[in-house]
Amino acid sequence: MDTKNQQNQIKRRDFLQKSAVFATSAVLLPFFSDHAYGASNRPKNNKAIPTVKLNNGLAMPVLGFGTYSLRGEICERSVADAIAAGYRLIDTASRYGNEIFVGSGIKKSGIEREELFITSKLWVDDAGYEKSKIAFETSLNKLGTGYLDLYLIHRPRGDFKGSWRMMEELHKEGKIKAIGISNFTPAQYDDLMSVAKIKPAINQIETHAFFQEKDPFNYFSKHDVRTEAWAPFAEGRNGLFTNQTLADIGKKHHKSNAQVSLRWHYQRGIVAIPRTVQKAHMAENLNIFDFKLSESEMKAISALDLNVSQFPEWT
Ligand code: NAP
């Protein structure tokens, strides 16, 4: 083996050792094999984050790392820390203005590209067949990841049908492994499907205890489009981190409100992408695979639904 290869092997071993804290603490219990996700594959890196099979067969981690509002050094460091903690799915968007920092965080982690699941999104100003190609290539260059695992239409505005046509082509060329949508209602999805050749794999929407989107969730599930939760903690709005119902449930399992929330998303079959800049929170948010919410606990959380967005400024 040459020196460069040896150095790479050592770097990789160090990285895996650092990640081992999570790998040993999150035990996969037998009931996961038949939970809401169906059969779940172990990721190639043998980490304990289960994966879900998307409608095109691609395996996606059920828990990822959000990067909204993170920029510069803090973004780069948080992404590298998250990967070291065990996260493999990283969510960004051209709109966040941080793809370059996400890309350098990934490089800093030293992890192999194929072990990661990278999502970015096409912003509304770039909607349309021609513009979306340029926007995609710009995102990819900034991230420096060679290809994207998932590319989403960020919002259903402008010529999103033209964007979809281009995304289908980029998918066929192998530049994107799965394509999807974000913030689409069932009616907007139906409109897209009137011209689409490929069905979206994901719809990423605001979903948390206070805005559970039950009807859209059921609709998209029926159409085999996986729901992914943005703001799985509602960014802490409406007192999510101190909510008494979540706290009472958490007490029984020795878990925090954040962990109960993420476990609830998981048991609903929803992929969640919490954001944090704190290493302790990164580890806490991953530590949700060693307990199970009972049916009555799931019902108690279901009853917290206000059916109102906590982000009226974004609608
Ligand atoms: P979020 O994940 O619901 O909440 C983030 C907040 O929770 C941060 O302030 C963080 O603070 C805090 N937090 C994290 N873990 C915690 C814990 N264990 N205990 C207490 N506080 C904790 O909000 P979000 O970032 O808006 O949403 C997640 C991701 O979804 C985004 O980052 C982005 O990637 C994506 N997103 C997509 C869209 C879309 O339109 N598609 C829209 C919004 C967001 P600390 O840093 O101090 O831990």
Boltz pocket constraint, residues with backbone or C-beta under 6 A from the ligand:
constraints:
  - pocket:
      binder: B
      contacts: [[A, 65], [A, 66], [A, 67], [A, 68], [A, 69], [A, 91], [A, 92], [A, 154], [A, 182], [A, 183], [A, 204], [A, 205], [A, 229], [A, 230], [A, 231], [A, 232], [A, 233], [A, 234], [A, 235], [A, 236], [A, 241], [A, 256], [A, 258], [A, 259], [A, 273], [A, 274], [A, 275], [A, 276], [A, 277], [A, 278], [A, 281], [A, 284], [A, 285]]
      max_distance: 6.0
